[in-house]
Amino acid sequence: MSTKGMSLFEKRRRRNRTALRARGSGRPRLSIHRSGRHIYAQIIDDAQGVTIASASTLEKDVRDTSGANIDAATAVGTRIAEACKAAGVTQVVFDRGGFLFHGRVKALATAAREAGLEF
């Protein structure tokens, strides 16, 4: 794929994602996406190419709170950890997706760790 038209942010995001896959840790990947209004989390098994679990601020339980704040990110982190436990996953690799580990991304990661995920 040509990277000629990509911004530096997109290039860094792609490079980090492929680096996580190339390490071959065998662990599923906790992938984060943050937009202006919502935050999304997925547990992805790159070996099989399937999504094991997902959570976002669009779900009914979390939708009542604003999707663009730390409280909502904390709720999503807790929900993704619970979904992982239900699927039998306890260890993951954290993929911040090119976003800085600060604010909502950090809140989601901290909540997931406190709920039992190891990364």
N, C-alpha and C positions, 0 to 999 in steps of 0.2 A: 504494500500500500504506500502510495506517495504521501509524504508529509509536507509537500510544498505549500499547500494552502492552510495548514494548521497553525493555530496560534502557539505561542510558547507554552501556555498552560495546557493545551491539548496534547502537545508533544510530551511534556513531563508526565501527564496523567497516563498516557499510553505506555511510556517507558517504565513507569513504576508498576503498572498492572502486569506487563509482560515479565518484568523481573520477578515479581511474586510467583508467577506461574512457573518460571524457569527454575526456581530454587528447588522445586519438587519435594516439598516437605511432606506431602501426602495429607496434609491437613486441609480442611475446607477453608474458604476465604470469607471473612466478614467484610463485605463491600458496602461502602457508605456513599450516598449521593445526597447533596444538600442543594436546595433551590431557595429562592427568596421566600417562598411560602411554606415549604414542607421539607421533611427529611425522611430518607428512605434507607433501609438496611436489608441486605440479603446475605444469606449463607450459601455460597456457591461451591460445589464440588467440581473443580476444574478437570479432574481425571475422567469423570463421566460426563461432564458438560451439563449438569442439572442444578437447579436451584433447590436446596433442601428446605429452607424456611425464609420467610420474609416478614417485614413489619414496616409500617410507615405511619405518618400522621394522618393519612387518609382513612385509616380503619375507624370503625364506629366508636370504639372505646376511647380512642385518643383524639378523635375529631373535635370533641367539645372544647379542648384547650386549643390555643393558637398553635399552628404548626411551625411558627417561625421563632420559637423561644426555647430556652434551655429546659424548661419544665417538660415540654412536649418531647424534646430529644431524650430526656431521661426516661420518660414513659416508653418510648420506642426501644431504647436500650434494654429495659427490663423485659419487654415483650419478646424481643428477638432472642434473649437468653432463655426465656421460658420455652419458646418454640424449639430452640436447639436441644434443650434437655429432653423435650418430648420426642425428638427425632434421634436421640442417643448420641448427640455431638457435645463434647465438653471442651475440646481444644480447637482453636481456629487461628488463622493468620489474619491480622488486622490490615485492611486495605482502605486507607483514608481517601483514595481516589484523587490525589492531587490537592486536596483541601488541607489547610493548616490544621494542626492538632491543637485547636483552641476553640473556646465557645461551645457551640452546639455539637460539634464532632467530638470534642473532649468529654462533654456531658454524656453523650450516648455511649462512648467507650467505657467511661467510669461506671455507669449504671449496669452495663453488660458484665463487667468484671465483678461488681458487687453481687450480681444475681447468679454468678457461678461459672461464667465463661472464662477460659484461660487463654491469654495471649500476651 
